[in-house]
Amino acid sequence: ANVSHELRTPLTAIRGYAEALLDGGDDPELRTRFLGIIERHAARMERLVTELLRLARLDAGQEPLEPAVTNVATLLTGVKEDLGAAIAEKGHQVTVRAGADVAAVRVDPAKVHDIVRNLVENAVNYTPAGGVIEVSAAVDGETLVLDVVDNGPGIPSDDLGRVFERFYRVDKSRGRPGGTGLGLAIVRHLAELHRGSVAVRNRPGGGAAFEVRLAMLPPDLAPPPAFDADDVRG
């Protein structure tokens, strides 16, 4: 039902504007505006389908870990640069903090990148214009700790335990501008695949704070054993 709703909205817009063009949209300025709207809704659908397929792969255990020695500080800076246009559009101040202890840690760099990007993109979406977002990384024993903190409106207390569910909508005061509702679910799956966890809390001074804890991977990490139905008894 959630997937149907999320697809129906952009499909309805695409069909409506396409019909308007077919009915005689001869004004060049109007045609350009309508085509831009169609392009945005098509991109939203493409992202939704891509994220649904990824969740299906994660559920099926089809995304194995690919550990490599990674400079997490460089990774965080790369995410900030990737989202530079969205950050600039809202006038956010994004600070990256990473000590020397994260310059060479063994993790899956692609999956850590996706975790951080989803969390920072979430913070950019929900933090008011001119807000502050802090991204940090540190090592705690054998664990890599990633924090993404913003000074936005925070998350209603009743929703804190459910924000990592697929398509879950929080209170309308926070809204869900532009996202698919799947980013935080993907973060949770990637963290658990990395033998870790993700948690969120509201900051006393306002805003949300996400913390991801990932086990750093030894060189001889073996994949988890495959499920065998013949091993089930009872």
C-alpha positions in Angstrom: 0.0 0.0 0.0 2.8 2.4 0.8 4.6 1.7 -2.4 1.4 2.2 -4.4 0.9 5.5 -2.7 4.4 6.7 -3.3 4.4 5.8 -7.0 0.9 7.1 -7.7 1.7 10.6 -6.7 4.5 11.3 -9.2 2.7 9.2 -11.8 -0.4 11.4 -11.5 1.7 14.5 -11.9 3.6 13.1 -14.9 0.4 12.1 -16.7 -1.3 15.4 -15.9 1.5 17.6 -17.2 2.1 15.3 -20.2 -1.6 15.6 -21.2 -1.4 19.4 -20.8 1.5 19.4 -23.3 -0.4 17.2 -25.7 -3.4 19.4 -25.5 -1.5 22.3 -27.0 1.2 23.6 -24.8 2.7 25.9 -27.4 4.0 28.5 -25.1 7.8 27.7 -24.9 8.1 29.0 -21.3 5.2 26.9 -20.2 6.5 23.8 -22.0 9.9 24.2 -20.3 8.2 24.5 -16.9 6.0 21.5 -17.5 8.9 19.4 -18.7 10.9 20.3 -15.7 8.1 19.2 -13.4 7.8 15.9 -15.3 11.6 15.4 -15.0 11.6 16.0 -11.2 8.7 13.5 -10.7 10.4 10.9 -12.9 13.6 11.3 -11.0 11.7 10.8 -7.7 10.2 7.5 -9.1 13.5 6.3 -10.3 15.0 6.9 -6.8 12.1 5.2 -5.1 12.4 2.1 -7.3 16.2 2.0 -6.8 15.9 2.2 -3.0 13.2 -0.5 -3.0 15.4 -2.8 -5.0 18.3 -2.1 -2.7 16.2 -3.0 0.4 15.2 -6.2 -1.3 18.8 -7.1 -1.9 19.7 -6.3 1.7 16.8 -8.4 3.0 17.9 -11.3 0.8 21.6 -11.0 1.9 22.7 -10.1 -1.6 25.0 -7.2 -0.5 28.1 -8.8 1.0 30.6 -6.7 2.9 33.7 -5.6 0.9 36.2 -4.4 3.6 39.1 -2.2 2.8 41.4 0.2 4.7 39.5 3.5 4.5 40.3 7.1 5.3 36.9 8.0 6.9 37.8 11.7 7.2 38.2 11.9 3.4 34.9 9.9 3.0 33.0 12.4 5.2 34.4 15.4 3.2 33.4 13.7 0.0 29.8 13.3 1.2 29.8 17.0 2.1 31.0 17.9 -1.4 28.5 15.5 -3.1 25.6 17.4 -1.3 27.2 20.8 -1.8 24.4 22.2 -4.1 21.6 21.2 -1.6 23.7 22.6 1.3 24.3 25.9 -0.5 20.7 26.2 -1.5 19.6 26.2 2.1 22.5 28.2 3.4 23.6 25.5 5.9 26.8 25.4 7.8 28.1 21.9 7.7 31.1 21.0 9.8 33.2 17.8 9.5 35.2 16.5 12.4 37.4 13.5 12.2 40.6 12.7 14.2 43.7 10.9 13.1 42.4 7.6 14.5 40.0 7.3 11.6 42.6 7.8 8.8 43.0 4.1 8.2 40.2 1.9 9.5 39.0 -1.3 7.9 35.3 -1.0 6.9 33.3 -1.3 3.8 33.8 2.2 2.3 30.9 2.1 -0.1 28.4 1.2 2.6 29.8 3.7 5.1 29.5 6.4 2.4 25.9 5.5 1.8 25.1 5.5 5.6 26.7 9.0 6.0 25.1 10.4 2.8 21.6 9.3 3.8 22.0 10.8 7.3 23.5 14.1 6.1 20.9 14.4 3.3 18.2 13.7 5.9 19.6 16.5 8.1 19.8 18.9 5.1 16.1 18.2 4.2 14.8 18.8 7.7 17.0 21.6 9.1 15.7 25.1 8.5 17.6 27.4 6.2 20.7 28.8 7.7 21.0 25.8 10.1 24.0 24.0 11.4 24.9 20.3 10.8 27.8 18.5 12.4 29.3 15.3 11.0 31.9 13.5 13.0 33.8 10.2 13.2 35.9 8.6 15.9 37.2 5.2 17.0 35.9 3.6 20.2 37.9 0.5 20.8 37.1 -1.8 17.9 34.2 0.3 16.8 33.9 3.2 14.3 31.4 5.8 15.7 29.7 8.2 13.2 27.6 11.1 14.4 25.3 13.4 12.4 23.8 16.2 14.4 21.5 19.1 13.3 19.8 22.0 15.0 16.5 21.5 13.3 13.1 20.9 14.9 14.0 17.4 16.2 11.7 14.4 16.1 8.5 14.0 18.1 9.1 11.6 21.0 6.4 9.2 19.9 8.2 8.8 16.5 11.8 8.3 17.8 11.4 4.5 18.0 9.9 4.2 14.5 11.9 6.5 12.2 13.9 3.6 10.8 10.8 1.8 9.5 10.1 1.9 5.8 7.9 4.8 4.7 7.2 5.8 8.3 6.0 9.4 8.4 6.7 11.6 11.5 4.7 14.5 12.7 3.7 16.9 10.0 5.6 19.7 11.7 8.8 17.9 10.6 7.3 16.7 7.3 9.3 14.7 4.7 10.4 17.1 2.0 11.7 15.4 -1.2 12.7 12.0 0.4 11.3 8.6 -0.3 10.9 7.5 3.3 13.4 4.7 2.7 16.8 6.3 3.5 16.8 5.7 7.2 15.6 2.1 6.7 18.6 1.6 4.4 20.9 3.1 7.0 19.7 0.6 9.6 20.1 -2.4 7.3 23.6 -1.3 6.3 24.6 -0.7 9.9 23.4 -4.2 10.9 25.1 -5.8 7.9 28.3 -4.1 9.2 27.7 -5.8 12.6 26.7 -2.5 14.1 23.7 -0.3 15.0 22.1 3.1 14.6 20.2 5.2 17.1 18.6 8.6 17.3 17.8 11.0 20.1 16.7 14.6 20.4 19.3 17.1 21.6 18.4 19.2 24.7 19.0 22.4 22.8 17.0 21.3 19.8 17.6 19.2 16.8 18.2 15.5 16.1 21.4 13.5 16.8 22.0 10.2 14.9 24.7 7.8 16.1 26.0 4.9 14.0 28.3 2.3 15.6 30.1 -0.1 13.2 32.4 -2.9 14.0 35.8 -2.5 12.3 36.4 -5.5 10.1 39.4 -7.8 10.6 41.3 -8.8 7.4 40.1 -12.4 7.6 36.4 -11.6 8.1 34.3 -14.5 6.9 30.8 -14.0 5.5 28.0 -15.2 7.7 26.9 -18.8 7.2 24.2 -19.3 4.6 20.8 -20.3 5.8 20.0 -24.0 5.3 16.5 -25.2 5.6 17.7 -28.7 6.3 19.2 -27.4 9.6 15.8 -26.4 10.9 14.2 -29.0 13.2 10.9 -29.1 15.0 
